[in-house]
Amino acid sequence: MEFSAKEIAQILNGEIVGNSDVLVHTFAKIEEGVPGALSFLANPKYTSYIYSTHSDIVLVHQDFTPTQPVSATLIKVANPYESLAKLMSLYQAAMPKKKGIHPLAFVDETATIGENVYIGAFACVEEGAVVGANSYIHPHVTIGAHARVGEECTLYPHTTIYHNCRVGNRCVIHAGAVVGADGFGFAPSENGYEKIPQIGVVTIEDDVEIGANTCIDRATMGATVIRKGAKLDNLIQVAHNVQIGSHTVMAAQVGVAGSTQIGEWCMFGGQAGIAGHIQIGNKVGVGAQTGIPNSVKDHAKIMGTPAMDGKAYARSSAVYKKLPEMYTELSRLQKELEEIKKELTKK
């Protein structure tokens, strides 16, 4: 599948500098460019590679002006990274896809399967489940009884959607993710811990992506909810009755305890830990490994454990590195002060 610079520029509403007829058929990082590839330049740190890359087309910012000759054809756009993402999505969408139900898959006779769906070998769709049109169910996926998967979804191998859970349209769930396992609910008793039945569900709205081996627990009652457009990385734990707001993103190994509500457009760094029964506002930025024990207001930028203002944490971290020297100096000053007190006492 080949595209010319002219075709790409039309798609991106970009400006061509160079040969408009040059063809590309693949993508490559600018520092690893090869003939027939399209690359992009978004980070100024990589500018030097544009003069040596072997890629035939490079997406650049509309203000970019080369200081040396460039052999590649340039396409100037408002946002090279966003433009690349658009092209890669179109490229992926144009790739041929399988359709139909593999003979080694199990689909219950009461399940509803939409048009143009693919269900791979050893996948299981249980009674009353629904799979929307144009969805792609990879091998070894399990969709539980009366669960619903929307249209144009992709569920990768070994994804498990427990009974009664809901997945919206255009969602991507990566290998090994579990949606709807029991929340961690136990009541202490004289004989140990009595399990509290988890009778709620998980609701995942449209355009959500969930990373590999991420777990989203079903609610004790009601629903654990992942709102529209949220993106969760690999190895994330979302506990029962949590709500994650639209377009919020979380990096790997974030953990969210039960019944916490998280607002829209938040960003969580890897391994952040959020306590239960608190509220995180909208557009909150959370640094990696931050521990959040209390509610956080809108637009806050926090870091550290326990969490504190990000700028204050950065200053504190700089001081922390100097603590051994500061302790030595403090000890010296204390000794001097004691000697001065002794001298004053003598007088």
N, C-alpha and C positions, 0 to 999 in steps of 0.2 A: 504494500500500500504506500504510494508515494504522493507527496504534496509539493507544489511549487511555492516559491517565496511569494508570488503574486496571490495565490490562493490563501496562504496563511495570513498575509497582510489584510486581505479582505475580511477574513474571519475576525481578526483582532482590531480592525480599523487602525492599522499601523502604517508607518511610512517606510518605504524600502530605500536602502542605500546600497546599491550594487546591482547584481544580476537578478532580475525578477523571475527569470526562468529556471534558476537552479532548483534541483529537486532534492528532497530529503525523505528518508523512510524510517528513521529511528531517532531516539533521543540520547544525549550524552552530556555529562558534566563538561564544562568549558575546558577544564584542565585535562580531560581525557577524550577530547573531541576526535572524531574519525570522519572520513569522507562519507557523505550521505546522512550526517547527523545534524540535528538541531540542538543548540545549546542556549543558555541564557546568562546574562550578567546582571545581577541585582546587588551583590555585595562588592563595594569598592576594593576590598582586599584582593579580589580576583581579577582586577582590571588588566594586569600584565598579561594574563593568559589570552586575552582577545587578540593580541598581536601574534600569537604563536599557535593558536588552536587550529586543528585540522577539520573542525566542524564546518559545514557549508553555509549554515545560517545561524546567526546569534540574535536573540532578542535582547535589546538594550533599552534603557530609559530614554524617553524622548529628548532629554537634554544632553545626552551623551555626545561628546565630540572627541574623536580619536586624535591622539598626538603623534601617531606613527601610521604607516600604511597597514591596512587590514585586508586580508585576502578573503575573509568570509563576507557573505551578504548580511547586512544588518537590517533588522526590522525594529524601528523605534516605536515604543508603546508607552502608555502611561505607567504601567506597572508590570515589569518583566516576569516577576514570580507568579503573579495572578494570571497573566497571559499564558504562561507555561502550563499552569494547572488546568486552564480551560482547554488548551490543545490536547493535553494528555487525557482529559476526560472524554473529549471527542474521539480521540484515537482508540481509547478503550471501548467506547460505545460502538465503534465501527467494527470491532473484532467479531468474527462469527461466534455464535453461542449455541450450545446444545439445547435441544428442546425434548420434551417427552419424559416419560417415567422409565427409569432403568428397570429391566426385568428382575433384578435382585433387590429392588426397593420394596418396602411394604407401605401401602397406602390403604387405610381402612375404607371400607365401602361407604361409610357415612361421612367421610371427609369431603371437603369441597376444594377443588383444584382449579385455578383460573387458567386463562388461555396463555399459551406460549411459556408455560412453566417447565423447568427442568428439575427432576428429582433424581439424584445420583444413587449409585449402588449402596445398599445397606442402610439407606436413610429410612426413617420410620415416621409416618404421619398417622397419628392415632385418631380415635373416633371423634367425630364432630369438629375436627380441626379445619382451619381454612388457610389456604395459601393463595395470595393474590396474583393477578396476571403478571407475566413477565418476570417472575421471581426465579432465582437460581439457588437451588438447594443442593449443596455439595454432598458427597458420600458421608455416611455415618452421622448425619444430622438427625436429631430427635425433636419432633414437634408434638407436644403432649396433647392429651384429650381436651378438645374445645378451645385450644389456643388459636390465636389468629396472627397470621403474618401478612403484611400488606403487599401492595403491588411494587414491582421493581426492586425487591429486596435481594440481597445476597447473603446467604448463611454458609459460612465456610465449614470444613469438616469438623465433626465432633462438637459442633454447637448444640446446646440443649435448651429448648424452650419448654419450660414446665407447663402443666395443665392450666388452662384458663388465662394464661398471660397474653398480652397484646403487644404486637410490634407494628409500628406504623408503616407508611410508604417510604420507599427509597432508603431504607436502612441497610447498613452493612454491619454484620456481626462476625467477628473473626474466630479462628479455630479455638475450640476448647472453652469458649465463653459459656457461662451458665446463667440463664435468666429465669428466676423464679424458685430457686432453692429456698428451703425454710429459713426464715429469720432466726437469729440466735436468741431464742426466748426460753428461759428456764426459771422456774420458781423454786427457791430453796425449801427443803422440807427436812424432817427428822431423818429420813432415809436417803437423802441426797438431793437431787434436783429433778423436779417434775417438769416434763416438757410442756410448754404452752403451745397448743395447736396454732399453726400459722395459716389462717384461712383466707387471707387477702391475696392480691395478685401483684404483678408488675405491669405497668403501662409504659411503653416506649413510644414516643410520638414520632412524627415524620422526620426524615433526614438526619437521623442519629447514627453515629458510628461507634462501635464498641470493640475494643481491642482484644487480642488473644488472652484467654485464661482470666478474663475479668468476670467477677461474680456480682450479680445484682439480686439481692434477696427479696422474696415476696413479703408483703406486709402481714403483720399480725391480723389486722382487720383493715379494710380499705385497700389502698394501693401505694406501692413504691412507684414514683413517677420520674421518668427522664424526659424532659421537655424538648420541644422541637429544636433540631440543629445542634444539640450537645454532642461533644466528641470526647470519648473516654479512651485512654491509652490501654496498654496491656497491664494485666496483673493489678487491677483496681478492685477494691472491695466497697460495695455500696450496701449498707445494712437496711433492715426492714423499715418501711414507712418514711424513708428519705425522699425528698423532692429536690431534683437538680434542675435549675432554671434553663431557659432556652439559650443556646449558643455558648454555654459554659464549657470550658475545656479543662481536662485533667491529665497530667502526665503520669507515667507509670508509678505504681505502688502507692497511690493515694488511698487512704482509708477514711470512710465516712461512717460514723456511728449512727445508731438508730434515731429516727424521728427528727433529724436535722433538716432544715430547709435552706437551700442555697439559691441565690438569686441569678439573674440573667448576666451573660457576658462576663462571668468570672474566669480567672485563670489560676490554676493550681500547679505549682511545681511538683516534681517527683517526690514521693514519700511524705507528702504532707499528711498530717493526721488531724481529723476534725472530730471533736467530742459530740456526744449525742444531745438531742433536745435543745439545740441552739439555732440561731438564725444568722446566716451570712447574707449580707446585702448584695446589691447589684454592682457589677463592674469592680469587684474586689480582686486585687492581685495578691497572690500568696506564694512566697518563696519556697524553694525545695526544703524538705524536712521540717517545715514549720509545724508547730503543735498549737492547735487552736482550742482552748478550753471554754471560751465564752463567745457570745454573739459579737458580730462585727458589722459596722455600719457601711453604707454605700461608699464606693470609691476608695476604700482604705487600701493601703499597700503595706503588707505586714510580712515579717520574717521572724525566725527564732522560735525557741521553746522555753517558756510559753511565749506566744506570739506578741510582738510589739511593733511599733511603727518601723517601717523598713529603713528609713534614714537613721533613726536612733540605733537600730540594730547594727547597721554598718559601722557607725562610730564606735559602738560598744565592742564590736569585733576587733576593730583596730586597737583599742585599749587592751583587750583581753590578751593579745599577743605580747604585750609589754608588761604583763603582770609580774613575771619573775624579777625583772629588773626593778620595777616599781616597788616590789616587796623588799628587795635588798636595800633600796634607797630609803624606804620608810623605816626599816630596822635601824639603819645608820642614823637617821634623823632622831629616832626615839632615844637612842643611846646618847646622842649629843644633848638632847633636851634634858635627860636625866642628869647628865654631868653639870649642865647649867643650873638645874634646880639645886643640886648639892652645893655648888659654889655660892649660890644666893643664900642658902640656908646657913652656911658658915658665917656669912656677913651679918 
